[in-house]
Each structure stands twice: as C-alpha cells, then as structure tokens.
Amino acid sequence: MSAKDLEKLRRLYVGKRVRVDARRPELVRLADLPGRVVTINGNGQALVQFEGADQGWHDIAPEFLKLEPSP
C-alpha cells in the first residue's frame, strides 16, 4: 500500500466512530459495540478501540467498518 493510499485512509477514518460489519464471523462479538479509529497502521488496517467491556485495540480492515455519525 502506498503512502498516498495510507494518508487517504487516515483522513477518512482516524478519530471517527465506527461499527463493524456483523456479517463477518470473526467480528460478531464486536457487533454491538461502538468504536473509535485510533490510527491506520502501515499495512492499511484500522486500529479500533471499542467502548464497553472490550476496550482493547483491534486491527480491522477498513472495508469491514461502517462510519457512524458523531454523537
């Protein structure tokens, strides 16, 4: 992934509220939790911190995230 592509993803996602695509089996446990994109790492994955009991950071491909309106 080029630096230009990474910067585009960062502008689009960093600091935004998201929810995961619940159709992905590995993401079902995070389906009801709102999260915030902390950064986009060098391989194009979003580091998302979820609210609630699971406050860990998770590497998730941006295509499996849905942007939410700000509260």
C-alpha positions as CSV (number, residue, x, y, z in Angstrom):
1,M,0.0,0.0,0.0
2,S,1.4,3.4,-1.0
3,A,2.0,6.3,1.4
4,K,-0.7,8.2,-0.6
5,D,-3.3,5.5,0.0
6,L,-2.4,5.3,3.7
7,E,-2.8,9.0,4.1
8,K,-6.2,8.9,2.3
9,L,-7.4,6.2,4.7
10,R,-6.1,8.1,7.7
11,R,-8.1,11.3,6.6
12,L,-11.2,9.2,6.1
13,Y,-11.1,7.1,9.3
14,V,-8.9,8.4,12.1
15,G,-10.9,9.8,15.0
16,K,-14.2,8.7,13.6
17,R,-16.8,6.5,15.3
18,V,-17.4,3.1,13.6
19,R,-19.2,-0.1,13.9
20,V,-18.1,-3.4,12.5
21,D,-19.7,-5.5,9.7
22,A,-21.5,-8.1,11.8
23,R,-21.7,-10.5,8.8
24,R,-18.0,-11.3,9.3
25,P,-17.9,-14.3,11.7
26,E,-14.7,-13.1,13.4
27,L,-16.3,-9.7,14.2
28,V,-19.6,-10.8,15.6
29,R,-18.5,-10.4,19.2
30,L,-17.9,-6.7,18.5
31,A,-21.1,-6.1,16.5
32,D,-23.0,-4.1,19.1
33,L,-20.0,-2.0,20.4
34,P,-19.3,1.4,19.0
35,G,-15.6,2.1,18.4
36,R,-13.2,4.8,17.5
37,V,-10.4,4.5,14.9
38,V,-7.2,5.4,16.7
39,T,-5.0,5.2,13.6
40,I,-4.3,3.3,10.3
41,N,-1.2,1.2,10.6
42,G,1.4,0.7,7.8
43,N,-0.4,-2.3,6.3
44,G,-3.7,-0.4,5.9
45,Q,-5.5,-1.9,8.9
46,A,-7.5,0.3,11.2
47,L,-6.7,0.2,14.9
48,V,-10.1,0.4,16.6
49,Q,-10.7,0.9,20.3
50,F,-14.2,-0.3,21.3
51,E,-16.3,1.1,24.1
52,G,-17.7,-1.2,26.9
53,A,-16.1,-4.2,28.4
54,D,-13.7,-4.9,25.5
55,Q,-11.5,-1.7,25.4
56,G,-8.6,-3.4,23.6
57,W,-7.4,-2.2,20.3
58,H,-8.2,-4.4,17.3
59,D,-6.7,-4.5,13.8
60,I,-9.6,-4.4,11.4
61,A,-9.6,-4.0,7.6
62,P,-11.4,-0.7,6.8
63,E,-13.7,-2.5,4.3
64,F,-15.4,-4.2,7.4
65,L,-16.1,-0.9,9.2
66,K,-19.1,1.4,8.9
67,L,-18.7,5.0,9.8
68,E,-21.2,6.3,12.3
69,P,-22.4,9.9,12.8
70,S,-20.7,11.7,15.7
71,P,-22.7,11.9,18.9
